[in-house]
Amino acid sequence: MTDDSLPELRASDADREQTAETLRHAAGEGRLTMEELEERLHLTYESRTHGELQKLTADVRVVGRPGAAPESGVVVRKGEGGTGWLLSIMSGHDRKGRWRVGRSLKVVNFWGGSDLDLNDAELADDYVEMTVVSIMGGAEIRVPDGLNVELSEFAFMGGNDIKLGDERPSSGGPTLRLKVVSIMAGVSVKRGRKRSREELRDERRALKRARNEERRDRADH
């Protein structure tokens, strides 16, 4: 008798990275020790299916519904004002830390680029719109956990890198309506804070230690 059941869905690099972010967040809240984080990160990057990844985060996700994102510190202060235009022509803009995003923000990059971090930004309303047009340029956009993102994108002779993960922020919460247009350009949209080189280096070292310990354990047995 043949087994007609479907195989488990294979995990992508983006799936593994999202799982790693969930584990790092859990460690930051004290849900995992550093030793447990190292072990699970190692298993994350070795995992091949969604089922294997889900087992690694089953006991550290926020209580509520499957795939729920952690509560965020998104700040909404309703009112006028805030950044409405960012124009980069053969130049660039770097916005991070505390800055105010207007109800409608238009970003144009022509032979230039923008680095926009919304993790500590203040929104002018519960619902804001951001339109990013890049022509022979690019942009990197970081959005915080807990912020709903309604995304529409278009790319011509270029490409966009979208990694928002599986988390579903609570309905009715702050929402960003993001429109991305890239012509001979590329825009990156990712959830969470950008990690420093030092953090990436420390993680690589931790993974290397975990692999070496695993090899020693196998050799002993």
Secondary structure, 3 states (H helix, E strand, C coil): CCCCCCCCCECCHHHHHHHHHHHHHHHHCCCCCHHHHHHHHHHHHHCCEHHHHHHHHCCCCCCCCCCCCCCCCCEECCCCCCEEEEEEECCEEEECCCCEEEEEEEEEEECCEEEEECCCCEECCCEEEEEEEEECCEEEEEECCCCEEEEEEEEECCEEEEECCCCCCCCCCCEEEEEEEEECCEEEEEECCCCCHHHHHHHHHHHHHHHHHHHHHHHHC
